[in-house]
Amino acid sequence: MKQNKLKKSDSALPVNQQQIDLAELAASGDKAARREVNELAEPIISFQTNRFCRRFCNENKYRYVCTLVESRSNPVRDAILCEWGNASYAWMLDDLTSSGRLTQFSGKNGARLNDYIYYIANSLPFYERWKDWRFGRKVHVPTYIQELFPEANKVFYALRVGENISLIAQKLGRDEQLVEDMCQQVIITLTQKKRLHLLDPPSTVSLTGTQHSQQDEYEADGMQMDIPEYDDMPELIENKQKLAGAWQQLDPVEQYVIEAMVMDDQDAEDVLHALNKMEISIKEGIAASEVNRQQLYYFRRKTLAKLAELMT
């Protein structure tokens, strides 16, 4: 009996059996099915690789030649190719189309395999896994540390990048003596568990040879966001919290359009091309290939208005 066979209680739900069969064949190693799955994932992976790499490109754009898109900067003469893009593509392909991932596809509600891959690729856990791989941040806070006190996660990460007691206390808004006790609890517990090496600072082996300081990596991969900054005005902190809550209420397509056109400042034609390749339409009743720039700009304005309304 197939693993993805529906339960009797689910018999009323439409199932895309053809796509399930494709996923199972690819998972079993069938070359033709694997090729078809890779083709389905290709536009999704290409877009996400470009988006993630550009977000953390930093000075690489001036030292190396990008292999993903036409370079908007002028790297040094005789610059070598940057390998992060190709490496990211390979990592995403492995994560999104592994046999374990494909066997979990159930095709419920008529879902296609590329829909399944798209939603995973646009999820926060996928983004965090990519950052773990990119920045060597594969160490997570053990459960026994998280249970010590509410701020244990933040103290753990702060110790790992070598911040001093005074700075940690300032960021947490706590007394220095209390923070020092917290740090000692974390260190003692890890020592007892013979896991003190988890506090070794993160290191990145660059595929291009570019080396960054530990603090640069800490700030670049977003770990700094785990520790609240109290230098902001209270009103600004409140607005950030409202924005984060409102953002979670947008659907993945709305989030994608805002990220691409507003945050990443991508051209409308590039966004339309990506939506078309993923067969995602932003207007009901109109095929993705028929959506034009005007409709895309209207969708962006409508989504921004929705975001503003959710924040009030």
Residue pairs with C-beta under 8 A, 6 or more apart in sequence:
2 20
2 24
3 103
4 20
4 24
4 103
4 105
4 106
4 107
6 13
6 15
10 108
13 108
13 109
14 108
14 109
14 110
15 106
15 107
15 108
15 110
16 107
16 110
16 111
16 112
17 107
19 105
19 107
19 111
19 112
19 113
20 105
20 106
20 107
22 33
22 36
22 37
22 113
23 37
23 102
23 103
23 105
23 107
23 113
24 102
24 103
25 32
25 33
26 33
26 34
26 36
26 37
26 97
26 99
26 102
27 99
27 100
27 102
27 103
28 99
29 99
34 97
37 97
37 102
37 113
38 93
38 97
40 113
40 114
40 117
41 93
41 96
41 97
41 114
41 117
43 274
43 277
43 278
44 96
44 114
44 117
44 118
44 121
44 278
45 89
45 92
45 93
45 96
45 121
46 68
46 89
47 274
47 277
47 278
48 92
48 121
48 122
49 68
49 85
49 88
49 89
49 92
50 68
50 69
50 85
51 259
51 260
51 264
52 88
52 127
52 130
52 134
53 66
53 68
53 84
53 85
53 88
54 264
55 264
56 134
56 220
56 221
57 66
58 212
58 220
59 210
60 82
60 84
60 208
60 210
61 71
61 72
61 73
61 75
62 73
62 74
62 75
62 76
63 75
63 76
63 79
63 208
63 210
64 75
64 79
64 80
64 81
64 82
64 208
64 210
65 71
65 75
65 79
65 80
65 81
65 82
66 82
66 85
67 81
67 82
67 83
67 85
67 86
68 85
80 208
82 208
83 207
83 208
84 134
84 207
84 208
87 207
88 130
88 134
91 130
91 133
92 121
92 130
95 101
95 126
95 129
95 130
96 117
96 120
96 121
96 126
97 117
101 120
102 113
105 113
105 116
107 113
114 278
114 279
118 252
118 278
118 280
119 252
120 126
122 252
122 255
122 256
131 137
131 221
131 222
132 138
134 204
134 221
135 202
135 204
135 217
135 220
135 221
136 202
136 203
136 204
136 205
136 217
137 202
137 217
137 221
137 223
139 160
139 198
139 202
141 152
141 153
141 156
141 157
142 193
142 195
142 198
144 189
144 193
145 152
145 153
145 156
145 186
145 189
145 190
146 152
146 153
148 182
148 185
148 186
148 189
149 182
149 185
151 172
151 174
151 182
152 182
152 186
153 226
154 168
154 171
154 172
154 226
154 227
155 168
155 172
155 179
155 182
155 183
155 186
156 186
156 199
157 223
157 226
157 227
158 167
158 168
158 171
158 227
159 168
159 183
159 186
159 187
159 199
160 198
160 199
160 200
160 201
160 202
161 201
161 202
161 214
161 215
161 218
161 223
162 201
162 214
162 215
165 176
165 179
165 180
165 183
166 176
168 179
168 183
168 227
169 175
169 176
169 178
169 179
170 230
171 227
171 228
171 229
171 230
172 179
172 227
172 228
173 228
173 230
174 182
186 199
187 196
187 199
190 196
190 198
190 199
201 214
202 214
202 217
202 218
203 214
204 211
204 212
204 217
206 212
212 220
218 224
228 237
232 240
239 311
242 311
243 307
243 311
245 310
245 311
246 307
246 310
246 311
247 255
247 307
249 310
250 258
250 303
250 306
250 307
250 310
253 280
253 282
254 303
254 306
257 271
257 282
257 296
257 299
257 300
257 303
258 300
258 303
258 304
258 307
260 266
260 270
260 271
260 274
261 268
261 271
261 296
261 300
262 300
262 304
268 293
268 296
268 297
269 293
271 296
272 291
272 292
272 293
272 296
275 281
275 282
275 288
275 291
276 288
276 289
276 291
278 288
279 288
280 288
281 287
281 288
281 291
282 291
282 295
282 296
282 299
283 291
283 295
283 299
286 295
